[in-house]
């Protein structure tokens, strides 16, 4: 994708008139230079900064959205984030000469992408942010590399070595520490190591199959066994964040199929526009009588926060992430999300003084260690996805 070739006469470079490359192709050439092993240090650092930028903006965006939450419903918040970002990204891609989707199949894939990664992910994310801290929520969101690793291995031939398999197990253990309330977790531990091991195995199978419903059933069973007060799964911010993580994981894998039929940046912009429209329709249909009152408290500070979330945490971050996801190793790219909870937790602490409990800190560390092992143990089979993309 985005390949530009110029044939030049070595003895007389001016003898062959080379057409001017479009800006989009020039940008692709610059990105390739950053990845070159012989590139200057400054170019390598610039490349690294570009790759890290989505995770910084996503982490700090969670902190910003947390403050705006009381003045809008979760679904409306997701729509406010996506619609301006999608419009900006489509306009930028058009100005760069990137083609619009032109076939019914391309629009079908973009619509499915919008439903999964736009509406479902952003809707679940906004619901979760209303019910948990930005730091804890970000850690759970970043469980998605575990699912991406499994799907990428099944669909694109990316491999998981022994360290990667160990990382999956550690990630599941970390999720249990993060998701199960302290009293329910104490009840589970009180029933013996065998019972706890069975619960962990069930949760591992659920995560490996990317089945949010199976994991929900596992969590519900664990809570039923605990001598704790009634606890509703739908009231758990951690549960909504887990659903958001699985939605993003599926969306990350889907982009490989979407970009077979559409430009990756243009498709990303349109999926945000369509997903935002879905969220807006749902927000207006379910907003209730208190929506006008909540919106009346929407301040200039809220507008500035959402501009940051939409333009930097939305248009710029998703444009970079899904462009990168359309090529190379999905597992390695997705594993970079271990940086996001660090940025989010630091931002949440700086702005609101939020902290994690000792058990949650332990779970966060275990889960992040699992993600790092998955990244270190991932690779490509001969003829796998990365080689196919290169071809």
N, C-alpha and C positions, 0 to 999 in steps of 0.2 A: 504494500500500500504506500502511496505517496512516494514513488520512485521517480527520479528525474535524472536522465542521462544526457551528457553533452560530449560529443566527439570533437576533439581539438587536434589540429595538425601541429605536431611538436615543433616543426621547423618554422611554421608561420601561423601562430595562434589566431591571427586576425583573418586568415583565409577562409575559415568556416564561420559563418554568422550563426551564433547560438541564440535561440529565442530566449527572451527573458522569462525566468522561472516565476510562477505565481508565488505570492507571499506564503501561502500554506506549504508549498514544497520547499521553499527556502527555510522555513521554520523547522520542517522535518529534517533537512540536512544539518541544521544547527544541533538538533537533538541527537542526531547520529554522531556528530563530532564530540558531544559530551560523553557519549558511551564509549568512544574510542580509547583503547588502552594507552595509546600514545598521545592523547589529548593533554593540553597543559593543565596544571593543577587547578587554576581558576575555572576552567571549563568543567572539570570534574566536580568541583564544589558547587558550581551553578546547577549542574545536573542533579546532584544530591539534594540541593535546596528545592528544586522543582518537585522531585519525588516525595519529599517529606512534607511539602506545603499542604496537601489535602488533609493530612492527619493533624497538623497543627490547627488548621482552620476548623476542622470538624470538632476537635476537642474543645476549643474555645467557643465555638458556636453553641455547644450544649449549655455552657454557662450563660451565654447571652439569652438563649431561648427560655431558660428557666425563669429569668426575671420578667419576661414578657407574658409568660403563661397565664397569670391571673387575669389578664386583660383581653383574652381571646380563648375560644375553645381549642382543644388540641387539633382537631381537623382543620379549623380555620388557620391555625398557626402553621400547619404544614403547607396549606395552599399559599399563604403569604410568602413562605420561603421559596416555593417552587416556581410560581408563575413569573415573577420578575427575573429570576435566575434563568429560566428557560428562554424567555424572550431575549434577554441579553446575549445568551450563548448562541441562539439561532442567528441573531443579527450579526454577531462577531464572525461566526463561521461563514455566513453569506458574504460578508465583506472580504474574507480571506479567499474567496473563490471556491469554497467547498460545495459540492453538489447537494441539492435537495433530494430527499427520497423520491423515487420516480415510479415505483411499481407497487401493485397491491400487496405483494408478499413483503416488501420492505415496510410498508405501513402496518401490516399485520404484526410483524415482529416488534416494531417500535411500540405499538399499542400494548402488546403483552408485556414488554419491557416496562412500559409506563405503569401498568397495573401492579406488577410485582415490586419493582424497585422504586417507583415514584409514589403511588398511592399507598400501597401496603407498608412499605418501609417507613415513609415519612409519617403516616398516620399512627403506626405503632410507636415510632420514636417519640412523637409529641404526647401520646397517651402515657408513655413511660416516664417522660420528663416531669409530668405533673405529679408523679407518685414516688420518685426517687431522686437522689442527688445526682448532679451531672457527673461527678467522678465515678460513682458506683455504676451509673447507667452506661457510661462510656466503656468501662471494663467489660460489662456484659455484651455490649454491642460488638466489642472486639473479640468475642468468641467466634465470630463468623469465619475466620481463617480455618478453623477446624472443619467446618462444613465444606468450605471451598477446597480444602486439600482432598477430601474424599471425592467430591464431584469431579475435580480436575483429574484425579487418578483414574476414575471410571470413564470419563468422556474424552480426555485428551492425552492420556498416557503419562501424566506426571507421576513420578514415583515417590513413595514414602519409605525411607529406610527404617532401621530399627529405632533410631532416635526420633523419627517422625511418629512412629506408632506409640512410642513412650510418651511423646508430646500430646497425642490425642487423649491418652489415659489421664495425664496430669491435668489437661484442660477440663475434662469431665469432673475430676475431683474439685478443681477450683470453682467450677460452676455450681456444684452442690453447696460448697461453703458460701457462695455468694447468694444463691437463690433461696435456700431453705431458711425460714426464720429461725432465730436462735433457739427459741423454746422447742420448736419442732425438731431441730437438729439435735438438741440435747436428748429428746425422747428417742430419736433414732439410735444415738450412740448408746443409750441405756439398754437397748434391746439386744446388744451383743454385736460382735464383729461380723458374724455370719449374716445377720439381717442387714447390716450396713453395707456389706459387700454385695449382697443381692441387689440392693437398691442402686448402688453405684454401677453394677453391670447393666441393669435395666436402663439407667440413664445414658450409659455409654452407647448401647445399641440404638437408643432413640436418636442421639446426636449424630451417630455415624450414618444413619439413614436420612438425615436432614428432616426428620418428622417432628414438627413443633407439637402436633397433637399428641404424639406418643410421649414426648417429654412432659407435656402438661399432665397426662394421665399418671406418669411416674411420680411427678411432684405431688399430685393430689393424693396418691396412695400413701406417699410418705407422710403427708400431713395428717391423713386419717389415722395412721398408726401412732401418732404422737399425742400425748395427753395434754393438748393445748386448746386454747380458746378457738372458736370457729374462725376460719380464715378463708376469704374468697380469693380465688386465683385471679379473677378479673380486676380485683383491687390492688394487685401486686404490680408495682412499677417494674420490678425485675422480670416478671413474666412478659410484660409488653416489650421490654427491651430485648428479651430473648427472641420474641417473634420478629422484631425489627432486624435482629442480627441474621436470622434465617432468610428473611426477605432479601436483604442486601447480598447475602451469599449466593442465592439463586440468581439475582440480578447480575452479579459479577460474572457468573458463568454464562448467562444468557447473552452477554455482550459479544461473545465470540460468534454467535449465530446471527445476531443483529447486524454486525459489521460485515457479514458476507453479502448483505443486500443494501447497506447504507453507509455513508461516511460516519466514523465513530463520533466525532465532535457534533455534527449536525444531528445524529440520532440521539445523542445525550441531551441536547437542547430540546428536541421535540418530545422526548420521553418526560422531561420535567414539565413542559407545558401541558401535555395531556394528563400526566399524573396530578398536577396542580388543579386542573379543571375538575377531575374526579373528586379530589378532596374538597374543593370549593362547593360542589353540588351536594356532597354528603354533609358538609358543615352547615349549609343553609337549610337542609332538610331536617337535621337533628339538633340545630342550635338551641332550640328552646326559647322561652320568653326572656331569659336573662342575657341573651346575646347582645342586644342593643345597649343594655346597661354596662356590660363589660367593655364593649367597644368605646363607650363614652369616656372611659378612663385611659384609653390608649394615648400615651404621651409622646412628646418629641423624643424623649430618651428611648422609648419603646421602638419608635420608627427608626432611629439611628441603629439600635441593636439589630433590628430585622434587616436593615440594609446591609449590615456587616454579614449577617447569617446568609442572606440571599446571594449577594454578589461574590463574597470570598468563600464562605462555607458552602455555597451552592454552585454558582456558575463556574468559578475558577477551579474549585476543588474537584467537582464531578467531571469537568472537562478534562483535567489532567489525569484523574484516576481511570476513567473509562477509555481514554486514548491509550494509556499504558496497558490496561487490561485486554485490549484488542490484540496484543502481541506479547510474546515472551511468556514467562512462567506465572500463572495465576497464583499459585501457592506462595511463591516468593513475594510477589507484589502484595498480596493480601496480608502476609505476615507482618508487613510494615505497620499495620494498624496497632501493634503493641505500643507504639508511640502515643496514640490518641488518648488513652486514659491518663497518661502522665501529664499531657498538656491540659486535659480537662480537670483532673484532680488539682493541679497547681492553680488553675484559674478559679476553680470553685473555692479553694482555700483562700486565695488572695481576695476574692470578691465577697464571699459569704462566710468564710471560716468553717466550711463543712469538713467533716472528718469521717473516716471509715472505722467501724468497730475492729477489734483485734482479729476476730474470725474472718471478717470481710477483707482485711488487709492480707491475711494469710491466703485466702482464696484468690485474691487478685494476683499475688505473687506466684502462686502455683499455676494459675491459668496463663499468666504471661510467660512463665517459664515453659509451659507446654507449647504455646504459640511459637516461641523462639526455637524449640526443638523441632517442631514441624517444619519451620523455614529451613533450618540447617540440614534436615534430612530429606528435603524435597529435591527432585531432579526430573529429568526427561528420559523417557524410553527412546530407543532408536526409532525414528519415524513418528515420534510423538507430536503433541500439539505445537511445541515451539518450532520444530523442524518444518511442520506443515505450514505454519504461519510464515516462516522465512522463505519457503518455496513459493 
